[in-house]
């Protein structure tokens, strides 16, 4: 089965009022800020020791390994972010900096291709003896992704050669002859191997990714057998009573009907499964992806596109269990969900997958980073009361303010590489067609019928539903333009060169226009009015509550715009949702207001915790801002779901 093609980042320029504030941050703020952290240059941030670990492994300095077993992956994701940035904004000095880091990585690599600072420093005799916890294959996967991205951006082979040497070792070590049962405890290497295959054409990388997926869930379970080995050493205490579903190894992948375990591991694995289904034309594997996708998005996903409702083990729990004030909703998990959804859309051509991709990108992924690019949320709750976010409680993982860095720092560089690669999410194409998936002001060069076609999109989405797309090419050529019609759009108009299209053809959620690509103007006019949204009644947490959305954006109430004790507010869902653009608020944003009431607190006797007295209310105007922007002003309460 054929996948629709991503347009290379160097063929896309983003110039968007909503996204520019974040895209510009990548090169100007995020990359240098994270580089300083990786080098332990910021006194106010807990040391990363990431670069220092590589220097020790390379023999440049003496010392002990410091940090988590997967610390190497932070550097790989940073390099990948730089690579995507260089593809659109060439920078010789930044490229030189990466080349110097690549030299360091090469020095740290062993003669046989092995590359992992944790085991190089702590003892190479223990390598590949604890796949459950060791993260060697996870780090390898991120190295491969970084190498492919840097090669595509610069044409330089050194990092790609390093990644290939390690990949060749992995293919040998986990061949059917040597270790026919092993697979990673944290999925990621499968994605990396597939990307290596796509850029090199070497099929043994693709085949090894398939073997890792097919072995998962076999009996006897590899992880349970591994701990019996003479050199096995446990790394993480929380794995003492190991739950096989935690790493999705409880069943063969085709038999997994529900999304279980660690959310990031799950969606990384599902992404690889989708890639493999397409590469091997494997219908049963694609069907498994569809079952798992539907379980997540129909029963286990938050309105913000976040997943993983448990703070313990960062995992899925059960259908409709979606608590708002103690959920985990890791930023990386939503990034993984977007990667999974994008692949499913590429394979099926169905827009429903992008409804979720868009939701995750606009809400949870952006919530994960502050507007200054220098602090981050690992966890993305939908309700916060700062006073009860206390250590050693059920909410110790919930932070009312973004953190400068983390001991486990997977999310910040993951956000960086996602923002840097945003262009890859906007369009697809094939021989004579262009798909428009996201409505982000941009310019793209696409090959249609062997001719270069320039596409320009202009919009103030998601604050305004008007989208203008122009096409241009030296010699006109016939083709199709497929425009995604989001699931939240009920009213819309389509125009071509000023003429309204009355008979609109819709297939798989896309409006299909047969065009002669030349100097043409296509206009979309979506009704993107704010709307009230309710949860399925099986979501017990949200019964009797509503949320407000505008386009893909979820809105929330913050204490700074309202008053304290936000759960005391009730919304009048019959009142008008009035919106206005405030250019001075949060760099410019659309604010939504409506009418409601609040429980009167001044009438309550403070000496009584409980009473039979009647509750009285006072009229209030409720103010909402986009959820991804919360926490960028004063520290205070936040809530998404409001009592109706």
Secondary structure, 3 states (H helix, E strand, C coil): CCCCEECCHHHEEECCCCCHHHHHHHHHHHHHHHHHHHCCCCCCCCCCCHHHHHHHHHCCCCCCCCCCCCCHHHHHHHHHHHHHHHHHCCCHHHHHHHHHHHHHHHHHCCCCCCCCHHHHHHCHHHCCCCHHHHCHHHHHHHHHHHHHHHHHHHCCCHHHHHHHHHHHHHHHHCCCCCCCCCCCCCCCHHHHHHHHHHHHCCHHHHHHHHHHHHHCCCCCCHHHHHCCCCCCCCCCHHHCCCCHHHHCCCCCHHHCCCCCCEHHHHHHHHHHHHHHHHHCCCHHHHHHHHHHHHHHHHHCECCCCCECCECCCCECCCCCCCCCCCCCCCHHHHHHHHHHHHHHHHHHCCCHHHHHHHHHHHHHHHHCECCCCCCECCCCCCEECHHHCCCCCCCCCCCCCCECCCCCCHHHHHHHHHHHCCHHHHEEEECCEEEECCCCCEEEEEEECCEEEEEEEEECCCCCCEEEEEEECCCCEEEEEEEECCCCCCCEEEEECCEECCCCCEECCEEEEEEEECCEEEEEEECCCCEEECCCCCCHHHCCEEEEEECCEEEEEEHHHCCCCHHHEEECCCCCCEEEEECCCCCCEEEEEEEEEEECCCCCCCCCCCCCCCCCEEEEEEEEEEHHHCCCCCCCCEECCEEC
